[in-house]
Amino acid sequence: LQSLIYAAGLVSIFLWLRSYLLMRAGTRASVFLHDKMLHSIFKAPTTFFDATPSGQILARFGKELETVDRSVPDGIGSVLYCFLQIF
């Protein structure tokens, strides 16, 4: 019974660590993409803003960041899972 409790505690620690690292990686990817997109918008010529409504720019920002927020942690988790299955 003692070894079962020890194993459950160890598994819990590793699951927490995995979740924390995936959250950190997802946050870093989101911040990186946001900064790159914002930088490219700031460097755009003024004719771009004449032709493109601001609502469309904001909607695109939101859509891209939502995609990154949802898919990057899942993708990293899948890669880690496959890597651990090999070893």
C-alpha positions in Angstrom: 0.0 0.0 0.0 2.9 2.4 0.8 4.4 1.9 -2.7 1.0 2.5 -4.3 0.6 5.8 -2.5 4.2 6.8 -3.5 3.5 5.9 -7.2 0.3 7.9 -7.2 2.1 10.9 -5.8 4.8 10.6 -8.3 2.4 10.3 -11.2 0.5 13.4 -9.9 3.7 15.4 -9.8 4.6 14.5 -13.3 1.1 15.2 -14.6 1.2 18.7 -12.9 4.7 19.3 -14.4 3.5 18.3 -17.9 0.5 20.6 -17.7 2.6 23.5 -16.4 5.2 23.1 -19.1 2.5 22.9 -21.8 0.8 26.0 -20.5 4.2 27.9 -20.5 5.0 26.8 -24.0 1.5 27.8 -25.2 1.8 31.2 -23.5 5.2 31.9 -25.0 4.0 30.9 -28.5 1.0 33.2 -28.2 3.0 36.1 -27.0 5.6 35.6 -29.8 2.9 35.4 -32.5 1.1 38.5 -31.1 4.3 40.5 -31.0 5.2 39.5 -34.6 1.6 40.3 -35.9 1.5 43.6 -34.1 5.0 44.6 -35.4 3.8 43.8 -39.0 0.7 45.9 -38.5 2.7 48.8 -37.2 5.0 48.6 -40.3 2.1 48.4 -42.8 1.6 51.4 -45.1 -1.3 53.7 -44.5 -3.0 52.5 -47.7 -3.5 49.2 -45.9 -5.6 50.9 -43.2 -7.5 52.8 -45.8 -8.5 49.6 -47.6 -8.9 47.3 -44.5 -11.5 48.0 -41.8 -10.2 47.9 -38.3 -12.8 45.4 -37.3 -11.4 43.0 -39.9 -7.9 43.4 -38.5 -9.1 42.8 -34.9 -11.1 39.7 -36.0 -8.1 38.3 -37.7 -5.9 38.9 -34.7 -8.4 37.1 -32.5 -8.8 34.2 -34.8 -5.1 33.6 -35.2 -4.4 33.9 -31.5 -7.3 31.6 -30.6 -5.9 29.0 -33.1 -2.4 29.2 -31.4 -3.9 29.1 -27.9 -5.8 25.9 -28.7 -3.6 24.0 -31.1 0.0 24.6 -29.9 -0.3 23.0 -26.4 -2.2 20.1 -27.9 0.5 19.6 -30.6 3.3 19.8 -28.1 1.5 17.3 -25.8 1.1 14.9 -28.7 4.7 15.2 -29.6 5.8 14.6 -26.0 3.4 11.6 -25.7 4.8 10.0 -28.9 8.4 10.7 -27.8 7.8 9.0 -24.5 6.2 6.0 -26.2 9.4 5.5 -28.2 11.6 5.5 -25.1 
